[in-house]
Amino acid sequence: MITKKPDSRCQSQTKSGNPCRAAATAGGLCYFHANPNKASELGRIGGSKKGHAAESSEPLPTVDNAVAVRDLVAQLIADVHSGKVHPKVAAGLAPLMNLQLRAIETSNLELQLARIEKRLTDLEAARTKKSNVQPINDWAADSRASDR
């Protein structure tokens, strides 16, 4: 049976001044206090493995209408299900696709409104032009008077 020595903790202190609670090596210090540059080196290695977007061989499809957004969502679901795309990546893309869909809907409404306003302007211009024409006969004058 192995008994723990009471001095089996690192003899160094943390940055905050408290005693280090890590297990000591043969030299009386923990691994990181015995090798002070090792922690930053391991942090760099871990950090270099994260945060980089994966290179995709498939080009990003153009998402300029609601049908394209729907198709992209369907493809993304299939890719997550098959393991091609990590769920966290899909979760990051979801708000962007929602934003794109709202922008498409807004621009479509603006285009529809512009067409309606143009049509209304054209109709008003035609009506004004029509009202300035003098009736040819009495019947046309009577029907015009009843319209008012």
MDAnalysis code that builds the backbone (N, CA, C; Angstrom):
import MDAnalysis as mda
import numpy as np

u = mda.Universe.empty(444, n_residues=148, atom_resindex=np.repeat(np.arange(148), 3), trajectory=True)
u.add_TopologyAttr("name", ["N", "CA", "C"] * 148)
u.add_TopologyAttr("resid", np.arange(1, 149))
u.add_TopologyAttr("resname", ["MET", "ILE", "THR", "LYS", "LYS", "PRO", "ASP", "SER", "ARG", "CYS", "GLN", "SER", "GLN", "THR", "LYS", "SER", "GLY", "ASN", "PRO", "CYS", "ARG", "ALA", "ALA", "ALA", "THR", "ALA", "GLY", "GLY", "LEU", "CYS", "TYR", "PHE", "HIS", "ALA", "ASN", "PRO", "ASN", "LYS", "ALA", "SER", "GLU", "LEU", "GLY", "ARG", "ILE", "GLY", "GLY", "SER", "LYS", "LYS", "GLY", "HIS", "ALA", "ALA", "GLU", "SER", "SER", "GLU", "PRO", "LEU", "PRO", "THR", "VAL", "ASP", "ASN", "ALA", "VAL", "ALA", "VAL", "ARG", "ASP", "LEU", "VAL", "ALA", "GLN", "LEU", "ILE", "ALA", "ASP", "VAL", "HIS", "SER", "GLY", "LYS", "VAL", "HIS", "PRO", "LYS", "VAL", "ALA", "ALA", "GLY", "LEU", "ALA", "PRO", "LEU", "MET", "ASN", "LEU", "GLN", "LEU", "ARG", "ALA", "ILE", "GLU", "THR", "SER", "ASN", "LEU", "GLU", "LEU", "GLN", "LEU", "ALA", "ARG", "ILE", "GLU", "LYS", "ARG", "LEU", "THR", "ASP", "LEU", "GLU", "ALA", "ALA", "ARG", "THR", "LYS", "LYS", "SER", "ASN", "VAL", "GLN", "PRO", "ILE", "ASN", "ASP", "TRP", "ALA", "ALA", "ASP", "SER", "ARG", "ALA", "SER", "ASP", "ARG"])
u.atoms.positions = np.array([
    [0.830, -1.177, 0.000],
    [0.000, 0.000, 0.000],
    [0.880, 1.248, 0.000],
    [0.558, 2.176, -0.900],
    [1.353, 3.397, -1.028],
    [0.697, 4.478, -0.193],
    [1.474, 5.110, 0.637],
    [0.948, 6.215, 1.430],
    [1.427, 7.517, 0.824],
    [0.559, 8.490, 0.902],
    [0.879, 9.797, 0.348],
    [1.643, 10.622, 1.358],
    [2.691, 11.227, 0.922],
    [3.446, 12.095, 1.810],
    [2.726, 13.444, 1.881],
    [2.745, 14.085, 3.005],
    [2.089, 15.387, 3.099],
    [2.765, 16.451, 2.249],
    [4.041, 16.282, 1.906],
    [4.738, 17.280, 1.098],
    [4.758, 16.887, -0.381],
    [3.772, 16.070, -0.850],
    [3.753, 15.632, -2.239],
    [3.130, 16.688, -3.167],
    [2.883, 17.840, -2.663],
    [2.361, 18.945, -3.471],
    [3.507, 19.836, -3.925],
    [3.258, 20.546, -5.008],
    [4.260, 21.458, -5.574],
    [4.656, 22.503, -4.535],
    [5.933, 22.831, -4.495],
    [6.452, 23.791, -3.520],
    [6.348, 25.241, -4.008],
    [5.892, 25.437, -5.248],
    [5.832, 26.781, -5.829],
    [4.486, 27.440, -5.521],
    [4.361, 28.683, -5.942],
    [3.122, 29.429, -5.744],
    [2.512, 29.789, -7.096],
    [1.195, 29.986, -7.097],
    [0.495, 30.400, -8.312],
    [0.698, 31.889, -8.521],
    [0.216, 32.416, -9.643],
    [0.341, 33.858, -9.915],
    [-0.382, 34.693, -8.870],
    [-1.435, 34.130, -8.300],
    [-2.198, 34.876, -7.299],
    [-1.540, 34.825, -5.920],
    [-0.448, 34.042, -5.776],
    [0.274, 33.988, -4.512],
    [-0.122, 32.811, -3.635],
    [-1.087, 32.054, -4.045],
    [-1.515, 30.882, -3.281],
    [-0.584, 29.713, -3.576],
    [-0.501, 28.760, -2.659],
    [0.345, 27.590, -2.931],
    [-0.225, 26.775, -4.092],
    [0.641, 26.280, -4.937],
    [0.225, 25.440, -6.059],
    [-0.273, 24.121, -5.498],
    [-1.407, 23.633, -5.989],
    [-1.995, 22.411, -5.439],
    [-1.727, 21.197, -6.320],
    [-0.929, 21.349, -7.361],
    [-0.621, 20.222, -8.254],
    [0.353, 19.261, -7.585],
    [0.319, 18.036, -8.050],
    [1.239, 17.018, -7.515],
    [2.673, 17.340, -7.927],
    [3.581, 17.103, -7.020],
    [4.989, 17.419, -7.263],
    [5.689, 16.263, -7.962],
    [6.679, 16.598, -8.750],
    [7.541, 15.589, -9.375],
    [8.724, 15.333, -8.427],
    [9.685, 14.615, -8.892],
    [10.846, 14.276, -8.044],
    [11.597, 15.519, -7.566],
    [11.581, 16.584, -8.327],
    [12.301, 17.801, -7.946],
    [11.544, 18.679, -6.964],
    [10.315, 18.325, -6.583],
    [9.548, 19.101, -5.620],
    [8.597, 20.107, -6.267],
    [8.659, 20.228, -7.574],
    [7.762, 21.145, -8.284],
    [6.836, 20.341, -9.203],
    [5.704, 20.916, -9.527],
    [4.805, 20.260, -10.484],
    [5.424, 20.371, -11.881],
    [4.840, 19.675, -12.828],
    [5.390, 19.630, -14.184],
    [5.493, 21.029, -14.791],
    [4.458, 21.847, -14.603],
    [4.453, 23.167, -15.243],
    [5.367, 24.173, -14.543],
    [5.547, 24.059, -13.235],
    [6.502, 24.940, -12.561],
    [7.939, 24.500, -12.851],
    [8.142, 23.199, -13.082],
    [9.476, 22.706, -13.432],
    [9.821, 23.059, -14.885],
    [8.808, 23.179, -15.731],
    [8.979, 23.531, -17.154],
    [8.090, 24.734, -17.471],
    [8.494, 25.938, -17.118],
    [7.615, 27.109, -17.228],
    [7.145, 27.430, -18.655],
    [7.909, 27.075, -19.672],
    [7.494, 27.387, -21.043],
    [6.557, 26.340, -21.639],
    [6.406, 25.235, -20.948],
    [5.615, 24.131, -21.488],
    [4.119, 24.495, -21.556],
    [3.605, 25.224, -20.593],
    [2.184, 25.580, -20.583],
    [1.830, 26.444, -21.790],
    [2.650, 27.445, -22.088],
    [2.360, 28.301, -23.244],
    [2.538, 27.534, -24.548],
    [3.505, 26.623, -24.583],
    [3.711, 25.810, -25.786],
    [2.489, 24.917, -26.043],
    [2.004, 24.260, -25.007],
    [0.821, 23.407, -25.156],
    [-0.415, 24.234, -25.514],
    [-0.502, 25.428, -24.968],
    [-1.625, 26.317, -25.302],
    [-1.610, 26.711, -26.769],
    [-0.414, 26.980, -27.293],
    [-0.286, 27.315, -28.714],
    [-0.681, 26.140, -29.598],
    [-0.248, 24.941, -29.210],
    [-0.585, 23.755, -30.002],
    [-2.091, 23.540, -30.008],
    [-2.711, 23.648, -28.856],
    [-4.165, 23.479, -28.773],
    [-4.902, 24.563, -29.523],
    [-4.415, 25.786, -29.420],
    [-5.064, 26.900, -30.101],
    [-4.927, 26.832, -31.602],
    [-3.827, 26.253, -32.079],
    [-3.640, 26.175, -33.525],
    [-4.571, 25.146, -34.156],
    [-5.077, 24.226, -33.363],
    [-5.987, 23.216, -33.877],
    [-7.427, 23.714, -33.928],
    [-7.700, 24.827, -33.296],
    [-9.065, 25.351, -33.238],
    [-9.183, 26.636, -34.037],
    [-10.405, 26.969, -34.368],
    [-10.698, 28.283, -34.911],
    [-10.436, 28.495, -36.375],
    [-10.006, 27.493, -37.090],
    [-9.765, 27.661, -38.511],
    [-10.900, 27.025, -39.290],
    [-11.411, 27.751, -40.234],
    [-12.485, 27.215, -41.063],
    [-11.926, 26.109, -41.953],
    [-12.703, 25.073, -42.077],
    [-12.281, 23.956, -42.917],
    [-12.400, 24.357, -44.384],
    [-11.419, 23.967, -45.145],
    [-11.455, 24.229, -46.577],
    [-12.438, 23.265, -47.221],
    [-13.373, 23.804, -47.975],
    [-14.366, 22.966, -48.626],
    [-14.081, 22.925, -50.118],
    [-14.214, 21.726, -50.686],
    [-13.994, 21.604, -52.127],
    [-15.208, 22.087, -52.908],
    [-16.357, 22.134, -52.239],
    [-17.585, 22.594, -52.897],
    [-17.711, 24.104, -52.732],
    [-18.002, 24.819, -53.809],
    [-18.188, 26.269, -53.670],
    [-19.513, 26.563, -52.965],
    [-19.561, 27.672, -52.289],
    [-20.780, 28.079, -51.599],
    [-21.830, 28.455, -52.632],
    [-23.020, 27.868, -52.538],
    [-24.046, 28.190, -53.532],
    [-24.549, 29.619, -53.360],
    [-25.043, 30.181, -54.439],
    [-25.629, 31.514, -54.383],
    [-26.974, 31.410, -53.682],
    [-27.154, 32.231, -52.677],
    [-28.388, 32.193, -51.892],
    [-29.069, 33.541, -52.063],
    [-29.755, 33.702, -53.213],
    [-30.356, 34.997, -53.506],
    [-31.871, 34.956, -53.594],
    [-32.489, 33.845, -53.202],
    [-33.949, 33.786, -53.130],
    [-34.336, 32.778, -52.055],
    [-35.610, 32.796, -51.690],
    [-36.087, 31.964, -50.586],
    [-35.932, 30.478, -50.891],
    [-36.101, 30.090, -52.135],
    [-35.952, 28.683, -52.512],
    [-34.506, 28.232, -52.303],
    [-33.555, 29.088, -52.642],
    [-32.140, 28.750, -52.451],
    [-31.814, 28.607, -50.962],
    [-32.400, 29.458, -50.119],
    [-32.184, 29.342, -48.673],
    [-32.763, 28.019, -48.181],
    [-33.975, 27.689, -48.654],
    [-34.600, 26.426, -48.263],
    [-33.726, 25.241, -48.670],
    [-33.203, 25.276, -49.880],
    [-32.351, 24.187, -50.368],
    [-31.062, 24.094, -49.560],
    [-30.496, 25.240, -49.208],
    [-29.273, 25.243, -48.412],
    [-29.518, 24.672, -47.019],
    [-30.655, 25.002, -46.422],
    [-30.998, 24.448, -45.111],
    [-31.146, 22.926, -45.208],
    [-31.823, 22.463, -46.256],
    [-31.982, 21.019, -46.439],
    [-30.622, 20.332, -46.606],
    [-29.735, 20.942, -47.382],
    [-28.400, 20.375, -47.583],
    [-27.603, 20.377, -46.285],
    [-27.728, 21.445, -45.512],
    [-27.014, 21.544, -44.246],
    [-27.497, 20.474, -43.269],
    [-28.794, 20.244, -43.229],
    [-29.336, 19.194, -42.360],
    [-28.779, 17.833, -42.774],
    [-28.770, 17.576, -44.070],
    [-28.237, 16.303, -44.565],
    [-26.751, 16.162, -44.235],
    [-25.990, 17.255, -44.372],
    [-24.560, 17.210, -44.081],
    [-24.285, 16.981, -42.600],
    [-25.094, 17.581, -41.729],
    [-24.927, 17.351, -40.291],
    [-25.267, 15.892, -39.975],
    [-26.346, 15.405, -40.566],
    [-26.758, 14.025, -40.314],
    [-25.707, 13.029, -40.789],
    [-25.074, 13.305, -41.914],
    [-24.065, 12.379, -42.449],
    [-22.692, 12.564, -41.801],
    [-22.513, 13.621, -41.022],
    [-21.239, 13.861, -40.357],
    [-20.274, 14.718, -41.152],
    [-20.698, 15.238, -42.310],
    [-19.824, 16.101, -43.110],
    [-19.624, 17.454, -42.447],
    [-20.644, 17.931, -41.738],
    [-20.593, 19.239, -41.078],
    [-20.840, 19.029, -39.592],
    [-20.017, 19.673, -38.770],
    [-20.173, 19.595, -37.321],
    [-21.421, 20.383, -36.918],
    [-22.195, 19.884, -35.948],
    [-23.401, 20.604, -35.514],
    [-23.138, 22.039, -35.067],
    [-21.958, 22.310, -34.500],
    [-21.643, 23.681, -34.084],
    [-21.492, 24.605, -35.293],
    [-20.956, 24.079, -36.384],
    [-20.835, 24.877, -37.610],
    [-22.226, 25.188, -38.145],
    [-23.090, 24.180, -38.148],
    [-24.466, 24.383, -38.607],
    [-25.186, 25.390, -37.716],
    [-24.950, 25.307, -36.421],
    [-25.573, 26.253, -35.492],
    [-25.073, 27.671, -35.735],
    [-23.850, 27.810, -36.179],
    [-23.323, 29.138, -36.515],
    [-23.876, 29.672, -37.822],
    [-24.187, 28.789, -38.760],
    [-24.731, 29.214, -40.052],
    [-26.218, 29.536, -39.991],
    [-26.935, 28.920, -39.070],
    [-28.391, 29.097, -39.004],
    [-28.817, 30.563, -38.869],
    [-28.236, 31.352, -37.962],
    [-28.653, 32.751, -37.881],
    [-28.311, 33.543, -39.141],
    [-27.216, 33.180, -39.808],
    [-26.852, 33.875, -41.046],
    [-27.865, 33.576, -42.155],
    [-28.308, 32.330, -42.221],
    [-29.318, 31.980, -43.231],
    [-30.643, 32.661, -42.920],
    [-30.983, 32.762, -41.642],
    [-32.204, 33.463, -41.243],
    [-32.117, 34.940, -41.634],
    [-30.972, 35.551, -41.409],
    [-30.762, 36.948, -41.790],
    [-30.892, 37.120, -43.306],
    [-30.298, 36.197, -44.056],
    [-30.377, 36.253, -45.520],
    [-31.822, 36.118, -45.982],
    [-32.574, 35.215, -45.372],
    [-33.971, 35.021, -45.754],
    [-34.784, 36.277, -45.474],
    [-34.575, 36.904, -44.334],
    [-35.303, 38.135, -44.029],
    [-34.928, 39.261, -44.991],
    [-33.652, 39.340, -45.365],
    [-33.220, 40.364, -46.324],
    [-33.862, 40.121, -47.691],
    [-33.954, 38.874, -48.101],
    [-34.592, 38.539, -49.380],
    [-36.063, 38.912, -49.341],
    [-36.749, 38.562, -48.256],
    [-38.171, 38.893, -48.130],
    [-38.389, 40.402, -48.173],
    [-37.538, 41.142, -47.483],
    [-37.664, 42.603, -47.465],
    [-37.438, 43.192, -48.852],
    [-36.413, 42.716, -49.537],
    [-36.137, 43.250, -50.870],
    [-37.258, 42.885, -51.848],
    [-37.834, 41.689, -51.706],
    [-38.968, 41.316, -52.553],
    [-40.164, 42.220, -52.306],
    [-40.425, 42.527, -51.049],
    [-41.535, 43.439, -50.729],
    [-41.284, 44.832, -51.293],
    [-40.035, 45.290, -51.201],
    [-39.704, 46.602, -51.751],
    [-39.898, 46.631, -53.264],
    [-39.506, 45.563, -53.948],
    [-39.708, 45.495, -55.397],
    [-41.193, 45.476, -55.752],
    [-41.979, 44.704, -55.007],
    [-43.425, 44.660, -55.255],
    [-44.051, 46.031, -55.027],
    [-43.641, 46.700, -53.961],
    [-44.180, 48.018, -53.669],
    [-43.813, 49.007, -54.769],
    [-42.593, 48.950, -55.260],
    [-42.172, 49.849, -56.338],
    [-43.001, 49.603, -57.598],
    [-43.275, 48.317, -57.927],
    [-44.105, 48.011, -59.096],
    [-45.530, 48.517, -58.916],
    [-46.075, 48.355, -57.729],
    [-47.441, 48.821, -57.454],
    [-47.505, 50.343, -57.541],
    [-46.502, 51.023, -56.979],
    [-46.483, 52.488, -57.043],
    [-46.363, 52.967, -58.483],
    [-45.558, 52.310, -59.290],
    [-45.430, 52.691, -60.699],
    [-46.746, 52.472, -61.421],
    [-47.373, 51.355, -61.171],
    [-48.665, 51.057, -61.806],
    [-49.709, 52.096, -61.406],
    [-49.735, 52.459, -60.135],
    [-50.682, 53.467, -59.655],
    [-50.419, 54.822, -60.318],
    [-49.150, 55.183, -60.432],
    [-48.793, 56.436, -61.094],
    [-49.240, 56.420, -62.548],
    [-49.004, 55.298, -63.234],
    [-49.427, 55.165, -64.637],
    [-50.945, 55.269, -64.763],
    [-51.666, 54.624, -63.860],
    [-53.133, 54.672, -63.903],
    [-53.647, 56.080, -63.626],
    [-53.036, 56.754, -62.662],
    [-53.445, 58.129, -62.359],
    [-53.159, 59.049, -63.545],
    [-52.008, 58.847, -64.191],
    [-51.670, 59.669, -65.353],
    [-52.659, 59.407, -66.484],
    [-53.021, 58.138, -66.707],
    [-53.991, 57.800, -67.757],
    [-55.350, 58.380, -67.427],
    [-55.741, 58.349, -66.183],
    [-57.045, 58.893, -65.777],
    [-57.067, 60.405, -65.953],
    [-55.973, 61.068, -65.583],
    [-55.894, 62.517, -65.752],
    [-55.960, 62.872, -67.238],
    [-55.236, 62.136, -68.052],
    [-55.236, 62.369, -69.487],
    [-56.632, 62.138, -70.061],
    [-57.295, 61.109, -69.574],
    [-58.632, 60.762, -70.044],
    [-59.644, 61.833, -69.634],
    [-59.498, 62.385, -68.439],
    [-60.464, 63.377, -67.961],
    [-60.299, 64.709, -68.686],
    [-59.151, 64.971, -69.297],
    [-58.935, 66.218, -70.034],
    [-59.493, 66.161, -71.452],
    [-59.872, 64.993, -71.943],
    [-60.418, 64.837, -73.290],
    [-61.893, 65.213, -73.269],
    [-62.309, 66.037, -74.212],
    [-63.708, 66.446, -74.304],
    [-64.535, 65.325, -74.925],
    [-65.738, 65.059, -74.399],
    [-66.577, 64.007, -74.958],
    [-66.995, 64.342, -76.384],
    [-67.074, 63.305, -77.223],
    [-67.448, 63.474, -78.624],
    [-68.951, 63.655, -78.779],
    [-69.729, 62.945, -77.983],
    [-71.181, 63.025, -78.127],
    [-71.852, 63.202, -76.773],
    [-73.144, 63.381, -76.767],
    [-73.892, 63.605, -75.529],
    [-73.901, 62.369, -74.637],
    [-73.937, 61.185, -75.278],
    [-73.973, 59.964, -74.479],
    [-72.699, 59.832, -73.643],
    [-71.547, 60.125, -74.197],
    [-70.280, 60.062, -73.476],
    [-70.257, 61.098, -72.357],
    [-70.808, 62.281, -72.601],
    [-70.857, 63.320, -71.587],
    [-71.765, 62.901, -70.441],
    [-72.890, 62.238, -70.747],
    [-73.810, 61.791, -69.706],
    [-73.173, 60.695, -68.841],
    [-72.475, 59.774, -69.480],
    [-71.863, 58.688, -68.707],
    [-70.719, 59.206, -67.844],
    [-70.056, 60.233, -68.337],
    [-68.990, 60.843, -67.567],
    [-69.523, 61.588, -66.349],
    [-70.614, 62.229, -66.499],
    [-71.236, 62.955, -65.409],
    [-71.737, 61.991, -64.342],
    [-72.231, 60.839, -64.755],
    [-72.722, 59.861, -63.778],
    [-71.575, 59.188, -63.013],
    [-70.369, 59.168, -63.606],
    [-69.210, 58.591, -62.938],
    [-68.765, 59.435, -61.754],
    [-69.059, 60.692, -61.793],
    [-68.586, 61.600, -60.722],
    [-69.503, 61.585, -59.592],
])
